[in-house]
Amino acid sequence: MALPLLLIGILKFTAIEIEALRPFIENTPWLAWLYPAFGSAGASYFLGVVELVTALLLIASVRSVWAGLVGGAIGSVIFALTSSTMLTLPIWETGSGGFPFLNGLGAFLIKDVALLGVSLVILGSSLQQLVSDLGRKIDRGDEQRIER
């Protein structure tokens, strides 16, 4: 999960990726604010930083449940947003009859649906672990009060 985010995040700092993002950002109303706010390069850099930080949090989740919780949450937002661009972009191969035949753009984006699922699993697992840890701490606190 972290490797794709690391690679995708690093690409956001290249001229090719800055241009490749243009149709995604310009044609998606909930992302279009990025260009006025940051400019085309700045928007790409912003997304790259978010992706790299998320990847690092997911790597750290091996040691820290909080890193998993935050990384899973941010990853869920990232991949929900990128998956949602399929609603505004032409992703069906019209020459083959359209749905269910994905064109190149659709084939590129469909992986984000799976990565969204993985992010949600990491988020849920981390949340479950936090609740379990909290329950154990509460139980130990009650036992200590009873022993006194």
C-alpha positions in Angstrom: 0.0 0.0 0.0 2.8 2.4 0.9 4.8 1.6 -2.3 2.2 2.9 -4.8 1.7 6.0 -2.7 5.5 6.6 -2.6 5.9 6.2 -6.3 2.8 8.3 -7.2 3.8 10.9 -4.7 7.3 11.3 -6.1 5.9 11.6 -9.6 3.9 14.6 -8.6 7.2 16.6 -8.6 7.8 16.0 -12.3 6.7 18.1 -15.3 5.1 15.1 -17.0 2.8 14.4 -14.0 2.0 18.1 -13.5 0.5 18.1 -17.0 -1.0 14.7 -16.7 -3.1 15.9 -13.7 -4.6 18.7 -15.7 -7.7 16.9 -17.0 -8.3 15.3 -13.6 -8.2 18.6 -11.7 -9.9 20.8 -14.3 -12.8 18.4 -15.0 -13.6 17.5 -11.4 -15.5 20.2 -9.6 -14.4 19.1 -6.1 -10.7 19.3 -7.2 -10.8 22.4 -9.4 -10.1 24.7 -6.4 -6.5 23.4 -6.4 -5.4 25.4 -9.4 -6.6 28.8 -8.2 -5.2 28.0 -4.7 -1.8 26.7 -5.7 -1.3 27.0 -9.5 -0.7 23.9 -11.6 2.7 23.0 -10.3 1.8 23.9 -6.7 -1.3 21.7 -6.8 0.8 18.8 -8.0 3.4 19.4 -5.3 0.6 19.7 -2.7 -0.8 16.3 -3.7 2.6 14.8 -3.8 3.4 15.9 -0.2 0.0 14.5 1.0 0.7 11.2 -0.8 4.3 11.0 0.6 3.2 11.8 4.1 0.4 9.2 3.9 2.9 6.6 2.6 5.2 7.3 5.5 2.3 7.1 8.0 1.3 3.7 6.5 4.9 2.5 6.9 4.9 3.7 10.5 1.6 1.9 11.1 3.6 -1.3 11.7 4.8 0.3 15.0 2.1 2.9 15.7 -1.6 2.3 15.6 -2.1 6.1 15.5 0.0 6.3 12.3 -2.2 3.6 10.9 -5.4 5.4 11.9 -4.2 8.7 10.4 -2.6 7.1 7.3 -5.6 5.0 6.7 -7.9 8.0 7.0 -5.9 10.2 4.6 -5.5 7.3 2.2 -9.2 6.8 2.2 -9.8 10.4 1.4 -7.1 10.3 -1.4 -8.5 7.3 -3.1 -12.2 8.3 -2.6 -11.4 11.5 -4.4 -9.4 9.9 -7.2 -12.0 7.2 -7.6 -14.7 9.8 -7.7 -13.1 11.4 -10.8 -14.5 8.5 -12.7 -17.9 10.2 -12.4 -16.7 13.2 -14.3 -14.2 11.8 -16.8 -14.7 9.7 -20.0 -13.6 6.3 -18.8 -15.5 3.9 -21.1 -14.2 2.6 -24.5 -16.8 3.9 -26.9 -15.3 1.9 -29.8 -16.1 -1.3 -28.0 -19.6 -0.4 -27.0 -18.9 1.6 -23.8 -19.6 0.0 -20.4 -18.1 -2.3 -19.1 -15.1 -1.7 -21.4 -12.6 0.7 -19.8 -10.5 3.0 -21.9 -6.9 3.8 -20.9 -8.0 6.5 -18.4 -10.5 4.1 -16.8 -8.0 1.4 -16.6 -5.6 3.8 -14.9 -8.2 4.9 -12.3 -9.9 1.6 -11.5 -6.9 0.6 -9.3 -7.9 3.5 -7.0 -11.1 1.6 -6.1 -9.0 -1.3 -4.7 -6.6 1.1 -3.0 -9.6 2.8 -1.4 -10.7 -0.6 0.0 -7.2 -1.3 1.4 -7.1 2.2 3.0 -10.5 1.5 4.6 -9.3 -1.8 5.9 -6.2 -0.2 7.4 -8.4 2.6 8.9 -10.9 0.1 10.4 -8.2 -2.2 11.7 -6.3 0.7 13.4 -9.6 2.0 14.9 -10.4 -1.5 16.2 -7.0 -1.8 17.7 -7.3 1.6 19.4 -10.7 0.7 20.8 -9.4 -2.6 22.1 -6.3 -0.9 23.7 -8.6 1.6 25.3 -10.9 -1.1 26.6 -7.9 -2.9 28.2 -6.7 0.3 29.8 -10.1 0.9 31.3 -10.3 -2.7 32.6 -6.9 -2.3 34.2 -7.9 0.9 35.8 -11.0 -0.7 37.3 -8.9 -3.6 38.6 -6.4 -1.2 40.2 -9.3 0.7 42.0 -10.8 -2.6 43.2 -7.4 -3.8 44.6 -6.9 -0.7 46.7 
